[in-house]
């Protein structure tokens, strides 16, 4: 873990779920962490972590500020629950969170976004790709990123946007991708590239972002090195279970993957992350 500067401590993790919970556990104590109900299922809260209830859609700005009181840095990594609308959370909720955070003496804000904020194009896409996606899900992410950048820039608050690939890891293993019956015919040809990141490497990226000097603000793509197409990944997973490769609706139009391949050069050069899981292989916990 990189040594975090004193001026960003303590850190508040807003949304201590699949990513936020292990992140909170990895941070120097004391740590503030929030979930909508202020609890973690099936696990006691470790000593030194102050777990507080916070629903950014249900609380007003003073209540949000009170829940985050004492924090010097925020890491925002919430995701919509089953009863929450994505736009409501990522746009209205983020706007409310940012307004409340203006009352806090913050030194850094780290916002976890998604590679869906990049356009779906047959190309290698860098962190500074200026083009927006066409798909509504990705446009919501891009709008939320713009809210964060504008709010932080207006108050000279250093920020980092981390665009995470699809998260996997303990409790969300790769084998869950392949759930179809062996007799199922999957749509398409399966040659779309994958852009994934192991949860532990995503935690590394957040910690490194918190350690950046105050003069640095940046958007960073957080994906591993492996862009193997779904067809190949599903075949690996089937073989691991002793099954035949799944059948696809179409034969591949090309021997190589066609689609968005997210570049991770800045993850390594700026954040200095050495990936623990550079390739997503079956059996990876």
ZIHU-V915527 format. One record per backbone hydrogen bond with DSSP energy under -1.0 kcal/mol. CO is the residue of the C=O (numbers start at 1). NH is the residue of the N-H. Records with the same first field share a line. If there is no record, write none. Layout:
BEGIN
CO=NH ; NH
END
This chain:
BEGIN
5=8
6=9
10=72 ; 73
11=32
12=75
13=34
14=77
15=17
17=21
19=23
20=24
21=25
22=26
23=27
31=50
32=13
33=52
34=15 ; 16
35=54
46=49
48=31
50=33
52=35
55=58 ; 59
60=64
61=65
62=66
63=67
64=68
66=69
68=71
72=107
73=12
74=110
75=14
76=112
81=84
85=89
86=90
87=91 ; 92
88=93
89=94
91=95
92=96
93=97
94=98
95=99
96=100
97=101
100=103
101=104
104=106
108=74
109=160
110=76
111=162
113=164
114=117
115=118
119=121
121=123
123=261
125=263
126=129
135=139
136=140
137=141
138=142
139=143
140=144
141=145
142=146
143=147
144=148
145=149
146=150
147=151
148=152
149=153
150=154
151=155
152=157
153=156
158=109
159=218
160=111
161=220
162=113 ; 164
163=222
164=115
166=197
168=199
169=172
172=169
173=176
174=177
177=179
181=184
186=249
188=250
190=231
191=258
192=230
195=166
196=224
197=168
198=202
199=203
200=204
201=205
202=206
203=207
204=208
205=209
206=210
207=211
209=212
213=216
218=161
220=163
222=165
229=233
230=234
231=235
232=236
233=237
234=238
235=239
236=240
238=243
239=242
247=186
261=125
264=268
265=269
266=270 ; 271
267=273
278=225
279=281
281=284
END
